Amino acid sequence: MEKVRYEEMLPHEIVSRRRKCPAAFVPLGGLEWHGEHLAVGNDALKAGELCKLAAAASGGFAMPPVWFGEPRTVALMEASHDEDERIAAGYCLPHANFTTKHFGIAERDQVEFYIRLIHHVLVQMNTLGFRAVVLLSGHYPLKRWADAAIRRFHRAKRFAGTRAYCGIEFHFHRPENRKIVGGDHAALWETSYLMYLRPDCVDMTVYHGRDDEELVGVRGQDPRGTASVETARRACKLIVKGMVATARQLIRQAR
């Protein structure tokens, strides 16, 4: 089986592959509550597997996921959507752990750090000879900060040889396929994606005998009895096709 992960390649393998397709697929995610049934690394796990598929389909490279550095007290289930503190209880941690006061870094500074981090990643991709960088944001709020980093990166003329784009799952398909590709938080869509991409990181049996219970930290259609591998298989095929098309477009735009 051909290698697609950059970190696993020898230098001569990188050079040979890059000459054919100088595109890097970069997964973005973090560590966040995704119900009791999904791994907390869902976002980067999902994005990482899709990047591998896109790299295999295009001849490009799947880069290591960016796991850390995202804001931890804003746009995060533990911090922003745990009014009843049931998520914190699920971790056996105090809810105060997910506040700015405890974290010790103002939200604006956390956001600026992440923007600078992604900008650094883009510069690194440029130094490694990539003409296209497709970032897949598994954690949806990260896109707006990645977009800010991309704008900053594109303004520098010395990096004109590399173009970048960041999207989430449903940015990589045609409008007519909107019923086939979707997204949510730990509900039907994300559960289906992980069932297909990383089944070892899903366990629906945690809800056996609890059919009437409200799910904690799940936003969207209840995945119990609705999520499926086939739902994700159809969606992922379109997502990967769109990621590859985006990479090829960015290569054409690079100078």
NUROVEX-270952 format. One record per residue (C-alpha): residue number from 1; x, y, z. Coordinates in nm, 4 decimals. Layout:
BEGIN
+-----+----------+----------+----------+
! num !     east !    north !       up !
+-----+----------+----------+----------+
! NUM !        X !        Y !        Z !
...
+-----+----------+----------+----------+
***
This chain:
BEGIN
+-----+----------+----------+----------+
! num !     east !    north !       up !
+-----+----------+----------+----------+
!   1 !   0.0000 !   0.0000 !   0.0000 !
!   2 !   0.1397 !   0.3404 !  -0.0964 !
!   3 !   0.2425 !   0.5849 !   0.1721 !
!   4 !   0.0407 !   0.9063 !   0.1949 !
!   5 !   0.1433 !   1.0349 !   0.5387 !
!   6 !   0.4256 !   1.2848 !   0.5046 !
!   7 !   0.5866 !   1.1998 !   0.8382 !
!   8 !   0.6299 !   0.8367 !   0.7358 !
!   9 !   0.8131 !   0.9063 !   0.4096 !
!  10 !   1.1822 !   0.9004 !   0.3278 !
!  11 !   1.3241 !   1.2125 !   0.1571 !
!  12 !   1.3438 !   1.0528 !  -0.1885 !
!  13 !   0.9816 !   0.9375 !  -0.1552 !
!  14 !   0.8735 !   1.2916 !  -0.0701 !
!  15 !   1.0584 !   1.4428 !  -0.3654 !
!  16 !   0.9169 !   1.1918 !  -0.6120 !
!  17 !   0.5600 !   1.2331 !  -0.4906 !
!  18 !   0.5779 !   1.6127 !  -0.4603 !
!  19 !   0.6927 !   1.6463 !  -0.8211 !
!  20 !   0.3706 !   1.4782 !  -0.9279 !
!  21 !   0.1334 !   1.6525 !  -0.6860 !
!  22 !   0.2638 !   1.9351 !  -0.4599 !
!  23 !  -0.0483 !   1.9395 !  -0.2421 !
!  24 !  -0.0713 !   1.9062 !   0.1361 !
!  25 !  -0.3906 !   1.8095 !   0.3176 !
!  26 !  -0.3856 !   1.9340 !   0.6769 !
!  27 !  -0.6438 !   1.8154 !   0.9338 !
!  28 !  -0.7460 !   2.0546 !   1.2109 !
!  29 !  -0.9131 !   1.9444 !   1.5334 !
!  30 !  -0.8702 !   1.9283 !   1.9059 !
!  31 !  -0.9899 !   1.7533 !   2.2170 !
!  32 !  -1.3587 !   1.8103 !   2.2888 !
!  33 !  -1.6596 !   1.6276 !   2.4318 !
!  34 !  -1.8528 !   1.4444 !   2.1611 !
!  35 !  -2.1158 !   1.2653 !   2.3639 !
!  36 !  -2.0478 !   0.9529 !   2.5608 !
!  37 !  -2.0230 !   0.7423 !   2.2460 !
!  38 !  -1.7480 !   0.9147 !   2.0439 !
!  39 !  -1.3779 !   0.9665 !   2.1092 !
!  40 !  -1.2908 !   1.3149 !   2.2335 !
!  41 !  -1.0494 !   1.3490 !   1.9412 !
!  42 !  -1.3348 !   1.3010 !   1.6937 !
!  43 !  -1.2727 !   1.6203 !   1.4972 !
!  44 !  -0.9069 !   1.5567 !   1.4124 !
!  45 !  -0.9623 !   1.1818 !   1.3770 !
!  46 !  -1.2381 !   1.2413 !   1.1221 !
!  47 !  -1.0420 !   1.5100 !   0.9374 !
!  48 !  -0.7219 !   1.3070 !   0.9471 !
!  49 !  -0.8793 !   1.0055 !   0.7781 !
!  50 !  -1.0413 !   1.2227 !   0.5109 !
!  51 !  -0.7052 !   1.3883 !   0.4437 !
!  52 !  -0.5481 !   1.0454 !   0.3963 !
!  53 !  -0.8176 !   0.9525 !   0.1462 !
!  54 !  -0.7728 !   1.2827 !  -0.0391 !
!  55 !  -0.3960 !   1.2370 !  -0.0473 !
!  56 !  -0.4342 !   0.8859 !  -0.1887 !
!  57 !  -0.6818 !   1.0039 !  -0.4526 !
!  58 !  -0.4763 !   1.3057 !  -0.5612 !
!  59 !  -0.1203 !   1.1835 !  -0.5250 !
!  60 !  -0.0579 !   1.4482 !  -0.2585 !
!  61 !   0.0308 !   1.4276 !   0.1104 !
!  62 !  -0.1623 !   1.3802 !   0.4328 !
!  63 !   0.0025 !   1.5948 !   0.6985 !
!  64 !  -0.0075 !   1.5290 !   1.0755 !
!  65 !  -0.3190 !   1.6720 !   1.2449 !
!  66 !  -0.2957 !   2.0005 !   1.4335 !
!  67 !  -0.4286 !   1.8729 !   1.7667 !
!  68 !  -0.3362 !   2.1490 !   2.0081 !
!  69 !  -0.3488 !   2.5265 !   2.0346 !
!  70 !  -0.7190 !   2.5864 !   1.9728 !
!  71 !  -0.9053 !   2.8263 !   2.2082 !
!  72 !  -1.0151 !   2.6307 !   2.5149 !
!  73 !  -1.2701 !   2.8666 !   2.6722 !
!  74 !  -1.4701 !   2.9721 !   2.3646 !
!  75 !  -1.6581 !   2.7765 !   2.0954 !
!  76 !  -1.5979 !   2.4548 !   2.2870 !
!  77 !  -1.8661 !   2.2241 !   2.4262 !
!  78 !  -1.7039 !   2.2045 !   2.7684 !
!  79 !  -1.6808 !   2.5827 !   2.7973 !
!  80 !  -1.9672 !   2.7206 !   2.5910 !
!  81 !  -2.2452 !   2.4604 !   2.6051 !
!  82 !  -2.2411 !   2.3016 !   2.9495 !
!  83 !  -2.4939 !   2.5108 !   3.1376 !
!  84 !  -2.6020 !   2.2178 !   3.3541 !
!  85 !  -2.2387 !   2.1057 !   3.4027 !
!  86 !  -2.3178 !   1.7519 !   3.2888 !
!  87 !  -2.0220 !   1.7477 !   3.0493 !
!  88 !  -1.7815 !   1.8430 !   3.3260 !
!  89 !  -1.9386 !   1.5718 !   3.5407 !
!  90 !  -1.8804 !   1.3229 !   3.2596 !
!  91 !  -1.5098 !   1.4037 !   3.2825 !
!  92 !  -1.5173 !   1.3954 !   3.6635 !
!  93 !  -1.3793 !   1.7504 !   3.6552 !
!  94 !  -1.5050 !   2.0840 !   3.7916 !
!  95 !  -1.6744 !   2.3068 !   3.5355 !
!  96 !  -1.4480 !   2.5901 !   3.6508 !
!  97 !  -1.1602 !   2.4190 !   3.4687 !
!  98 !  -1.3086 !   2.5384 !   3.1403 !
!  99 !  -1.3287 !   2.9081 !   3.2256 !
! 100 !  -1.0964 !   3.1889 !   3.1241 !
! 101 !  -1.0221 !   3.2630 !   3.4883 !
! 102 !  -0.8910 !   2.9105 !   3.5419 !
! 103 !  -0.7203 !   2.8869 !   3.2011 !
! 104 !  -0.5358 !   3.2117 !   3.2661 !
! 105 !  -0.5346 !   3.3365 !   2.9055 !
! 106 !  -0.7893 !   3.5858 !   2.7698 !
! 107 !  -1.0083 !   3.4575 !   2.4879 !
! 108 !  -0.8779 !   3.7152 !   2.2399 !
! 109 !  -0.5228 !   3.6029 !   2.3139 !
! 110 !  -0.6186 !   3.2374 !   2.2687 !
! 111 !  -0.7708 !   3.3202 !   1.9293 !
! 112 !  -0.4685 !   3.5243 !   1.8196 !
! 113 !  -0.2382 !   3.2406 !   1.9250 !
! 114 !  -0.4319 !   2.9961 !   1.7094 !
! 115 !  -0.4280 !   3.2295 !   1.4096 !
! 116 !  -0.0516 !   3.2631 !   1.4469 !
! 117 !  -0.0174 !   2.8866 !   1.4848 !
! 118 !  -0.2019 !   2.8169 !   1.1592 !
! 119 !  -0.0065 !   3.0924 !   0.9851 !
! 120 !   0.3107 !   2.9185 !   1.1043 !
! 121 !   0.1833 !   2.5889 !   0.9610 !
! 122 !   0.1173 !   2.7553 !   0.6252 !
! 123 !   0.4659 !   2.9062 !   0.6172 !
! 124 !   0.6063 !   2.5633 !   0.6976 !
! 125 !   0.4110 !   2.4109 !   0.4078 !
! 126 !   0.5607 !   2.6767 !   0.1801 !
! 127 !   0.9142 !   2.5990 !   0.2956 !
! 128 !   0.8500 !   2.2299 !   0.2239 !
! 129 !   0.7667 !   2.3073 !  -0.1387 !
! 130 !   0.3896 !   2.2679 !  -0.1405 !
! 131 !   0.1924 !   2.4757 !  -0.3872 !
! 132 !  -0.1484 !   2.3868 !  -0.2441 !
! 133 !  -0.2564 !   2.3508 !   0.1181 !
! 134 !  -0.6076 !   2.2229 !   0.1882 !
! 135 !  -0.7000 !   2.2475 !   0.5543 !
! 136 !  -0.9956 !   2.0393 !   0.6713 !
! 137 !  -1.1434 !   2.1805 !   0.9908 !
! 138 !  -1.3006 !   1.8935 !   1.1796 !
! 139 !  -1.3927 !   2.1335 !   1.4615 !
! 140 !  -1.6109 !   2.3803 !   1.2748 !
! 141 !  -1.5319 !   2.7005 !   1.4730 !
! 142 !  -1.1639 !   2.6652 !   1.3829 !
! 143 !  -1.2410 !   2.7558 !   1.0218 !
! 144 !  -1.2952 !   3.1250 !   1.0883 !
! 145 !  -0.9605 !   3.1513 !   1.2656 !
! 146 !  -0.7861 !   2.9456 !   0.9986 !
! 147 !  -0.9384 !   3.1785 !   0.7378 !
! 148 !  -0.7823 !   3.4751 !   0.9183 !
! 149 !  -0.4453 !   3.2999 !   0.9081 !
! 150 !  -0.4873 !   3.2258 !   0.5366 !
! 151 !  -0.5645 !   3.5891 !   0.4603 !
! 152 !  -0.2523 !   3.6945 !   0.6505 !
! 153 !  -0.0472 !   3.4325 !   0.4663 !
! 154 !  -0.1768 !   3.5302 !   0.1218 !
! 155 !  -0.0900 !   3.8967 !   0.1784 !
! 156 !   0.2833 !   3.8132 !   0.1875 !
! 157 !   0.4235 !   3.8177 !  -0.1681 !
! 158 !   0.7111 !   3.5863 !  -0.0764 !
! 159 !   0.4592 !   3.3063 !  -0.0209 !
! 160 !   0.2786 !   3.3542 !  -0.3533 !
! 161 !   0.3984 !   3.0112 !  -0.4643 !
! 162 !   0.1628 !   2.8498 !  -0.2130 !
! 163 !  -0.2151 !   2.8963 !  -0.1985 !
! 164 !  -0.4372 !   2.7713 !   0.0826 !
! 165 !  -0.8018 !   2.7051 !   0.1596 !
! 166 !  -0.9817 !   2.5871 !   0.4730 !
! 167 !  -1.3171 !   2.4132 !   0.4710 !
! 168 !  -1.5372 !   2.1836 !   0.6751 !
! 169 !  -1.7086 !   1.8714 !   0.5457 !
! 170 !  -1.9945 !   2.0414 !   0.3647 !
! 171 !  -1.7739 !   2.2984 !   0.1886 !
! 172 !  -1.6325 !   2.0285 !  -0.0384 !
! 173 !  -1.9299 !   1.9303 !  -0.2495 !
! 174 !  -2.1754 !   2.0741 !  -0.4998 !
! 175 !  -2.4957 !   2.2431 !  -0.3714 !
! 176 !  -2.7130 !   1.9705 !  -0.5194 !
! 177 !  -2.5492 !   1.7199 !  -0.2836 !
! 178 !  -2.6435 !   1.9033 !   0.0343 !
! 179 !  -2.8706 !   1.6181 !   0.1429 !
! 180 !  -2.5882 !   1.3661 !   0.1026 !
! 181 !  -2.3193 !   1.5586 !   0.2941 !
! 182 !  -2.3879 !   1.7186 !   0.6296 !
! 183 !  -2.2488 !   1.8027 !   0.9671 !
! 184 !  -2.3474 !   1.8397 !   1.3311 !
! 185 !  -2.1956 !   1.7831 !   1.6732 !
! 186 !  -2.1749 !   1.4177 !   1.7773 !
! 187 !  -2.5162 !   1.3505 !   1.6261 !
! 188 !  -2.6201 !   1.1571 !   1.3133 !
! 189 !  -2.3489 !   1.2972 !   1.0846 !
! 190 !  -2.0406 !   1.2950 !   1.3034 !
! 191 !  -2.1344 !   0.9572 !   1.4450 !
! 192 !  -2.1743 !   0.8165 !   1.0950 !
! 193 !  -1.8415 !   0.9627 !   0.9843 !
! 194 !  -1.6522 !   0.8033 !   1.2710 !
! 195 !  -1.8390 !   0.4729 !   1.2290 !
! 196 !  -1.7022 !   0.4636 !   0.8745 !
! 197 !  -1.3596 !   0.6230 !   0.9187 !
! 198 !  -1.2599 !   0.5066 !   1.2686 !
! 199 !  -1.5070 !   0.2463 !   1.3986 !
! 200 !  -1.2687 !   0.1637 !   1.6833 !
! 201 !  -1.3447 !   0.5100 !   1.8267 !
! 202 !  -1.7244 !   0.4670 !   1.8442 !
! 203 !  -1.9252 !   0.2747 !   2.1029 !
! 204 !  -2.3019 !   0.3026 !   2.0778 !
! 205 !  -2.3464 !   0.0336 !   2.3429 !
! 206 !  -2.2953 !   0.2971 !   2.6139 !
! 207 !  -2.6601 !   0.3917 !   2.5516 !
! 208 !  -2.8106 !   0.0436 !   2.5772 !
! 209 !  -3.1099 !   0.0530 !   2.8081 !
! 210 !  -3.1096 !   0.4336 !   2.8012 !
! 211 !  -3.3251 !   0.4925 !   2.4950 !
! 212 !  -3.5301 !   0.7705 !   2.6522 !
! 213 !  -3.2421 !   0.9623 !   2.8085 !
! 214 !  -3.1389 !   1.2987 !   2.6687 !
! 215 !  -2.7910 !   1.2782 !   2.5197 !
! 216 !  -2.5313 !   1.5019 !   2.6805 !
! 217 !  -2.3391 !   1.7325 !   2.4480 !
! 218 !  -2.5012 !   1.6064 !   2.1275 !
! 219 !  -2.6390 !   1.8657 !   1.8861 !
! 220 !  -2.8364 !   1.7479 !   1.5863 !
! 221 !  -3.0438 !   1.4424 !   1.5017 !
! 222 !  -3.0197 !   1.1656 !   1.7607 !
! 223 !  -2.7636 !   0.9151 !   1.6279 !
! 224 !  -2.9247 !   0.6206 !   1.8052 !
! 225 !  -3.0766 !   0.4093 !   1.5307 !
! 226 !  -3.0056 !   0.6677 !   1.2585 !
! 227 !  -2.6274 !   0.6891 !   1.2159 !
! 228 !  -2.4803 !   0.4447 !   0.9665 !
! 229 !  -2.1642 !   0.3520 !   0.7827 !
! 230 !  -2.3423 !   0.3825 !   0.4480 !
! 231 !  -2.4489 !   0.7407 !   0.5211 !
! 232 !  -2.0859 !   0.8336 !   0.5774 !
! 233 !  -1.9523 !   0.6282 !   0.2879 !
! 234 !  -2.1616 !   0.8233 !   0.0372 !
! 235 !  -2.0746 !   1.1565 !   0.1964 !
! 236 !  -1.7021 !   1.0886 !   0.2272 !
! 237 !  -1.6770 !   0.9988 !  -0.1396 !
! 238 !  -1.8069 !   1.3450 !  -0.2309 !
! 239 !  -1.5986 !   1.5227 !   0.0346 !
! 240 !  -1.2769 !   1.3627 !  -0.0875 !
! 241 !  -1.3616 !   1.4418 !  -0.4486 !
! 242 !  -1.4145 !   1.8052 !  -0.3508 !
! 243 !  -1.0904 !   1.8214 !  -0.1517 !
! 244 !  -0.8941 !   1.6901 !  -0.4487 !
! 245 !  -1.0597 !   1.9396 !  -0.6846 !
! 246 !  -0.9792 !   2.2224 !  -0.4429 !
! 247 !  -0.6141 !   2.1180 !  -0.4260 !
! 248 !  -0.5836 !   2.1137 !  -0.8039 !
! 249 !  -0.7441 !   2.4573 !  -0.8274 !
! 250 !  -0.5019 !   2.5981 !  -0.5686 !
! 251 !  -0.2039 !   2.4544 !  -0.7591 !
! 252 !  -0.3219 !   2.6401 !  -1.0697 !
! 253 !  -0.3535 !   2.9639 !  -0.8704 !
! 254 !  -0.0059 !   2.9430 !  -0.7161 !
! 255 !   0.2601 !   3.1548 !  -0.8867 !
+-----+----------+----------+----------+
***
